[in-house]
């Protein structure tokens, strides 16, 4: 998110969204590593244990970003084909 302060454009990181808000206090009390494990587990459950988990997670991230659910665009990964 961007906003102006003293005539200069400033950036502010948005730390919540409708999904994080939907799980309430659990979001605040869950370590990032646990969310990573949950994401990998769900990806493998949905796409199969042999799936390319990082690729599936990046695609989901792109979809959430493209639909304005999260403001952070996915990072470029060196192995991605242009």
C-alpha positions in Angstrom: 0.0 0.0 0.0 1.2 3.5 -0.7 0.3 6.8 0.9 1.7 10.3 1.0 3.4 11.8 4.0 5.0 15.2 3.9 4.5 15.2 0.1 6.5 12.0 -0.4 5.1 8.7 -1.4 5.6 6.1 1.4 4.9 2.4 1.4 3.2 0.5 4.1 3.0 -3.3 4.4 -0.5 -4.7 4.8 -0.3 -7.4 7.5 -3.8 -8.8 7.3 -6.5 -9.8 4.8 -9.9 -11.4 4.8 -8.3 -14.9 5.1 -6.0 -14.0 8.0 -8.9 -12.3 9.7 -11.2 -15.3 9.2 -9.0 -17.5 11.5 -8.8 -14.8 14.2 -6.3 -15.3 17.1 -5.0 -18.5 15.5 -3.3 -16.3 12.8 -1.5 -14.3 15.5 -0.3 -17.3 17.4 0.8 -19.5 14.6 4.5 -19.5 13.6 5.3 -18.9 9.9 6.9 -22.4 9.7 3.6 -24.0 10.7 1.8 -22.1 8.0 4.5 -23.3 5.5 4.0 -26.9 6.6 0.2 -26.5 6.3 0.6 -25.0 2.8 2.8 -27.9 1.6 0.6 -30.5 3.2 -2.5 -29.1 1.5 -0.8 -28.8 -1.9 0.3 -32.4 -1.7 -3.2 -33.5 -0.7 -4.8 -31.6 -3.6 -2.2 -32.2 -6.4 -0.6 -35.4 -5.2 2.6 -36.2 -3.4 4.7 -36.0 -6.6 3.5 -32.5 -7.5 5.9 -29.5 -7.8 4.9 -27.9 -4.5 6.8 -24.6 -4.9 5.2 -24.2 -8.4 1.7 -24.9 -7.1 2.2 -22.5 -4.2 3.5 -19.7 -6.5 0.5 -20.2 -8.8 -1.9 -19.9 -5.9 0.0 -16.8 -4.7 -0.3 -15.3 -8.2 -4.1 -16.0 -8.2 -4.6 -14.4 -4.8 -2.5 -11.3 -5.8 -4.3 -11.0 -9.2 -7.7 -11.0 -7.5 -6.6 -8.3 -5.0 -6.9 -10.6 -2.0 -3.3 -9.9 -1.0 -1.2 -6.9 -2.0 2.1 -8.6 -2.1 3.0 -9.9 -5.6 4.9 -13.2 -5.8 8.7 -12.9 -6.1 10.4 -13.8 -9.3 12.3 -17.1 -8.8 15.4 -17.7 -10.9 14.2 -21.1 -12.1 11.0 -19.6 -13.6 10.8 -19.6 -17.3 9.9 -16.1 -18.8 
